[in-house]
Amino acid sequence: MKTSWRTASLVATAASVLALTTACGQDNSTTPASAAQNVGATAPAGSPTTGAGVGTGTAAGNGYGADGNQSSGSPAQAAPAGKLTVAANPDLGNVLTDGSGLTLYRFDKDTANPPKSNCDGDCAKTWPPVPAGDASAGAGVDKALLGEVTRADGTKQLTIAGWPAYRYVKDVNGGDVNGQGVGGKWFALAPDGKKASLASLPGLSVRKDPKLGDIIVDKNGRTVYRFLKDKAWPKVISNCTGACLEKWPAVGIVKPGDTQGVKKKGLMGFTRPDGVQQMTVNCWPIYTFSGDKAPGDTNGQGVGGTWYAVAPDGKPVGAPGK
């Protein structure tokens, strides 16, 4: 029996709708395999020491070489790592920080496979190794990437994707990145263990905003928003069209594997009636805001009482009754 083009079209459409509703109705999340010497899976969230105990007072007055190492002075006290989080930097993208908000760094002379630290003596006075003992993974940090390496003195140092992690004595406040590029060998850590840079951001990831908490950002570090007039079930519908879409650009399709810290359920794309392909989180369409000029901006939060930043589970942050 011959099938008409109209019948074939209806069958294809039904299959597409079934795929969308199935994905929105089921949890497709996967749990990452535990890594060897994984310290993030079992370690409790620590109580970080204020100021991170990096001994900035002892560093003052000491000489520094071209690689940023002190020529004299006492080793800084090792403070607990605590719950690792992600901070957005306008120049570096997502940067890994300890429980006190201090930037973590990696050293080009170290190795990740196998993990090995080559920063001892005076080097470790300027770049205090981060202890592995109480390290745990916060939002946007993959606990499977947390590990440890035994240093020459027998202490356990935190590793991120195999790279030993350090603080820098000249970083005093949360958000400082004074160690970036020192000696051409020291670089802020991205959450995946790579050198932090805007180019290293996943398609979608999570950062901790000081006012809003954990929110989703795109590959450029820009805040992602939801429109309360949209619909997610039983059919994804965007009600932002025309001039609205110029002000609130749709976030393009992102592969689930190109995300970090975002809940996998309902993480998919759809084609709008205008032909634009748009990403969804928990089946809700997501957007950026033209009024945000730099990574970390949240100028779209609460606009018109209908636009809100998006939490890792897809909920609108701070929306009344949500």
ZANU-867524 format. One record per residue (C-alpha): residue in three letters; x, y, z. Coordinates in steps of 0.02 Angstrom, whole numbers, padded with zeros to 5 digits, always signed. Layout:
BEGIN
ALAXYZ;...
This chain:
BEGIN
MET+00000+00000+00000;LYS+00067+00171-00046;THR+00085+00305+00088;SER+00037+00482+00040;TRP+00154+00628+00077;ARG+00024+00698+00198;THR+00019+00536+00298;ALA+00209+00527+00306;SER+00217+00707+00366;LEU+00092+00673+00506;VAL+00190+00520+00563;ALA+00353+00619+00568;THR+00270+00760+00666;ALA+00198+00638+00792;ALA+00368+00558+00817;SER+00446+00729+00848;VAL+00315+00776+00978;LEU+00334+00606+01063;ALA+00523+00631+01075;LEU+00500+00805+01152;THR+00370+00752+01281;THR+00469+00598+01328;ALA+00625+00700+01360;CYS+00527+00828+01462;GLY+00443+00692+01564;GLN+00595+00587+01607;ASP+00756+00621+01700;ASN+00899+00593+01579;SER+01033+00640+01702;THR+01185+00529+01721;THR+01302+00511+01867;PRO+01487+00531+01822;ALA+01598+00383+01859;SER+01701+00404+02016;ALA+01882+00443+01984;ALA+02029+00363+02073;GLN+02071+00451+02235;ASN+01909+00550+02220;VAL+01899+00664+02372;GLY+01742+00758+02319;ALA+01620+00613+02329;THR+01636+00581+02515;ALA+01713+00736+02590;PRO+01590+00849+02686;ALA+01577+01033+02650;GLY+01712+01113+02754;SER+01705+01268+02861;PRO+01831+01378+02773;THR+01947+01489+02874;THR+01916+01674+02852;GLY+02049+01751+02743;ALA+02102+01576+02689;GLY+02256+01587+02799;VAL+02372+01617+02654;GLY+02491+01723+02756;THR+02487+01883+02656;GLY+02563+01973+02804;THR+02722+01867+02799;ALA+02737+01891+02612;ALA+02752+02080+02624;GLY+02930+02140+02615;ASN+02998+01979+02539;GLY+03077+01975+02366;TYR+02993+01889+02219;GLY+03081+01813+02070;ALA+03022+01817+01890;ASP+02913+01664+01921;GLY+02827+01746+02071;ASN+02916+01641+02203;GLN+02975+01715+02367;SER+03160+01719+02401;SER+03134+01709+02589;GLY+03001+01700+02723;SER+02899+01569+02816;PRO+02776+01450+02731;ALA+02597+01510+02736;GLN+02476+01410+02843;ALA+02374+01287+02741;ALA+02189+01329+02758;PRO+02051+01203+02719;ALA+01985+01199+02542;GLY+01802+01191+02593;LYS+01665+01185+02463;LEU+01736+01231+02293;THR+01631+01351+02190;VAL+01635+01440+02022;ALA+01660+01627+02002;ALA+01634+01725+01841;ASN+01779+01836+01789;PRO+01752+01960+01645;ASP+01922+01918+01569;LEU+01944+01734+01614;GLY+01768+01664+01614;ASN+01728+01535+01748;VAL+01864+01522+01881;LEU+01875+01391+02018;THR+01877+01459+02196;ASP+01893+01385+02370;GLY+01766+01395+02510;SER+01824+01572+02552;GLY+01806+01632+02372;LEU+01994+01638+02338;THR+02054+01591+02164;LEU+02140+01423+02138;TYR+02289+01406+02020;ARG+02389+01276+01924;PHE+02576+01272+01884;ASP+02644+01231+01711;LYS+02792+01136+01785;ASP+02673+01013+01870;THR+02598+00861+01784;ALA+02421+00795+01787;ASN+02448+00619+01721;PRO+02516+00560+01837;PRO+02480+00701+01961;LYS+02641+00778+02028;SER+02683+00942+02113;ASN+02848+01026+02072;CYS+02820+01176+02187;ASP+02914+01155+02351;GLY+03017+01261+02469;ASP+03009+01447+02430;CYS+02886+01412+02289;ALA+02761+01336+02412;LYS+02777+01491+02524;THR+02712+01600+02383;TRP+02594+01471+02311;PRO+02523+01375+02462;PRO+02462+01202+02408;VAL+02275+01176+02439;PRO+02244+01031+02562;ALA+02138+00889+02496;GLY+02062+00835+02661;ASP+01895+00926+02668;ALA+01874+00976+02486;SER+01698+00954+02416;ALA+01611+01002+02255;GLY+01489+01147+02250;ALA+01374+01197+02107;GLY+01459+01190+01937;VAL+01603+01082+02001;ASP+01613+00899+01947;LYS+01656+00798+02102;ALA+01731+00662+01992;LEU+01871+00783+01945;LEU+01925+00809+02126;GLY+02073+00705+02182;GLU+02233+00714+02282;VAL+02420+00693+02264;THR+02548+00655+02398;ARG+02680+00791+02407;ALA+02864+00766+02448;ASP+02830+00812+02630;GLY+02693+00680+02643;THR+02545+00800+02645;LYS+02395+00775+02531;GLN+02364+00911+02402;LEU+02201+00938+02309;THR+02202+00903+02122;ILE+02077+00957+01989;ALA+02073+00837+01841;GLY+02245+00784+01901;TRP+02320+00959+01916;PRO+02383+01008+02090;ALA+02291+01161+02156;TYR+02369+01313+02241;ARG+02323+01483+02312;TYR+02426+01642+02288;VAL+02484+01747+02436;LYS+02449+01912+02346;ASP+02264+01867+02327;VAL+02184+01945+02480;ASN+02000+01959+02433;GLY+01879+01842+02348;GLY+01885+01870+02161;ASP+02068+01925+02158;VAL+02167+01847+02014;ASN+02336+01927+02046;GLY+02423+01762+02011;GLN+02358+01748+01833;GLY+02503+01731+01711;VAL+02640+01758+01841;GLY+02807+01706+01767;GLY+02712+01639+01617;LYS+02686+01478+01718;TRP+02543+01509+01839;PHE+02362+01514+01784;ALA+02191+01519+01866;LEU+02102+01351+01862;ALA+01941+01326+01764;PRO+01815+01205+01844;ASP+01872+01067+01724;GLY+02056+01083+01772;LYS+02106+01180+01616;LYS+02179+01355+01617;ALA+02036+01477+01642;SER+01989+01577+01487;LEU+01830+01633+01404;ALA+01864+01504+01268;SER+01861+01364+01397;LEU+01680+01393+01452;PRO+01555+01254+01411;GLY+01399+01296+01311;LEU+01302+01310+01474;SER+01374+01309+01650;VAL+01337+01369+01826;ARG+01415+01513+01921;LYS+01380+01581+02094;ASP+01312+01758+02090;PRO+01335+01856+02253;LYS+01152+01909+02254;LEU+01059+01774+02158;GLY+01155+01617+02206;ASP+01184+01479+02078;ILE+01131+01533+01904;ILE+01161+01471+01727;VAL+01276+01563+01606;ASP+01311+01535+01422;LYS+01477+01500+01336;ASN+01523+01684+01348;GLY+01488+01693+01534;ARG+01327+01792+01508;THR+01177+01765+01621;VAL+01037+01656+01551;TYR+00854+01704+01580;ARG+00678+01632+01574;PHE+00519+01720+01516;LEU+00370+01683+01630;LYS+00249+01698+01483;ASP+00328+01549+01396;LYS+00262+01372+01412;ALA+00354+01207+01435;TRP+00218+01076+01445;PRO+00144+00985+01355;LYS+00222+01084+01213;VAL+00371+01203+01221;ILE+00313+01376+01168;SER+00412+01539+01164;ASN+00305+01695+01176;CYS+00453+01810+01145;THR+00448+01858+00961;GLY+00491+02004+00849;ALA+00561+02154+00944;CYS+00561+02050+01104;LEU+00682+01925+01027;GLU+00799+02067+00977;LYS+00806+02124+01159;TRP+00811+01947+01228;PRO+00911+01839+01103;ALA+00871+01654+01105;VAL+01011+01542+01167;GLY+01061+01424+01026;ILE+01065+01235+01036;VAL+01194+01163+01158;LYS+01237+00979+01165;PRO+01201+00901+01336;GLY+01383+00847+01346;ASP+01435+01030+01326;THR+01358+01081+01492;GLN+01422+01086+01670;GLY+01318+01088+01829;VAL+01152+01103+01735;LYS+01017+00974+01770;LYS+01002+00855+01623;LYS+00814+00830+01632;GLY+00728+00926+01492;LEU+00895+00990+01428;MET+00859+00998+01242;GLY+00828+01109+01093;PHE+00676+01149+00988;THR+00638+01242+00827;ARG+00536+01401+00847;PRO+00398+01447+00721;ASP+00516+01580+00651;GLY+00643+01443+00613;VAL+00765+01492+00751;GLN+00834+01345+00849;GLN+00828+01377+01036;MET+00891+01286+01190;THR+00784+01237+01340;VAL+00825+01195+01521;ASN+00695+01082+01600;CYS+00599+01112+01439;TRP+00589+01302+01468;PRO+00659+01413+01328;ILE+00811+01514+01381;TYR+00878+01684+01326;THR+01015+01811+01358;PHE+00985+01998+01383;SER+01050+02135+01268;GLY+01064+02248+01420;ASP+01200+02138+01496;LYS+01363+02210+01432;ALA+01489+02096+01518;PRO+01501+01923+01597;GLY+01426+01928+01770;ASP+01296+02062+01730;THR+01118+02023+01787;ASN+01029+02179+01723;GLY+00887+02073+01655;GLN+00838+02006+01826;GLY+00656+02046+01865;VAL+00629+02155+01710;GLY+00442+02184+01687;GLY+00409+02057+01824;THR+00424+01922+01691;TRP+00611+01894+01661;TYR+00720+01800+01784;ALA+00890+01716+01791;VAL+00886+01527+01780;ALA+00938+01407+01919;PRO+01030+01244+01876;ASP+00864+01149+01885;GLY+00779+01269+01763;LYS+00677+01367+01890;PRO+00669+01558+01880;VAL+00774+01632+02020;GLY+00677+01752+02131;ALA+00514+01744+02033;PRO+00361+01768+02146;GLY+00275+01604+02183;LYS+00402+01501+02085;
